[in-house]
Amino acid sequence: MEEHLQGRIKLHDGRYLAYKERGVPKDDAKFTIVLVHGFGSSKDMNFNVSQVYTDPLFP
């Protein structure tokens, strides 16, 4: 997987929300997975997804 985009958006209350996109190019992607993390982690951490969740996506 390769990293494609990193940035931030401004929320209506003035705070910023940072994000990082990873994976295959958008034109090749068949699914979108959004990962929301807590205060003890960051967008820069790697999160592994169990095959229990990915196997049904790729029969």
VMD Tcl script that draws the C-alpha trace (Angstrom):
set ca {
  {0.00 0.00 0.00}
  {1.16 3.48 -0.65}
  {0.32 6.75 1.02}
  {-1.61 9.13 -1.21}
  {-2.76 12.20 0.65}
  {-2.35 13.88 3.99}
  {-3.91 17.09 5.14}
  {-6.44 18.73 7.37}
  {-9.84 20.34 7.12}
  {-11.24 23.19 9.19}
  {-14.35 22.35 11.20}
  {-17.22 24.80 11.70}
  {-16.05 25.60 15.25}
  {-12.56 26.59 14.07}
  {-10.72 23.40 15.05}
  {-8.85 21.33 12.49}
  {-9.26 17.65 11.70}
  {-6.15 15.97 10.29}
  {-6.38 12.96 7.99}
  {-4.20 10.57 6.04}
  {-5.32 8.46 3.08}
  {-3.64 5.11 2.42}
  {-4.15 2.20 0.09}
  {-4.57 1.67 -3.61}
  {-5.28 4.62 -5.93}
  {-8.85 5.94 -5.65}
  {-9.65 4.85 -9.22}
  {-8.77 1.25 -8.31}
  {-10.45 1.17 -4.88}
  {-13.59 -0.92 -4.49}
  {-14.22 -0.04 -0.83}
  {-13.62 2.79 1.60}
  {-12.69 2.09 5.20}
  {-12.75 5.02 7.62}
  {-10.78 4.51 10.81}
  {-11.56 6.78 13.75}
  {-9.04 6.61 16.57}
  {-9.07 7.82 20.16}
  {-6.87 10.30 22.01}
  {-4.16 7.71 22.70}
  {-3.20 7.33 19.03}
  {-2.73 9.39 15.88}
  {-3.26 9.37 12.12}
  {0.40 8.44 11.74}
  {0.05 5.06 13.44}
  {-0.40 1.89 11.41}
  {-3.58 -0.02 12.11}
  {-3.92 -3.63 11.02}
  {-7.28 -4.97 9.91}
  {-8.15 -8.57 10.73}
  {-8.86 -10.98 7.88}
  {-12.19 -11.65 9.59}
  {-13.28 -8.28 8.22}
  {-11.45 -8.27 4.90}
  {-12.27 -11.81 3.69}
  {-15.97 -11.03 3.02}
  {-14.88 -8.07 0.87}
  {-12.83 -10.26 -1.45}
  {-14.74 -13.53 -2.04}
}
mol new
graphics top color blue
foreach p $ca { graphics top sphere $p radius 0.5 }
foreach p [lrange $ca 0 end-1] q [lrange $ca 1 end] { graphics top cylinder $p $q radius 0.2 }
display resetview
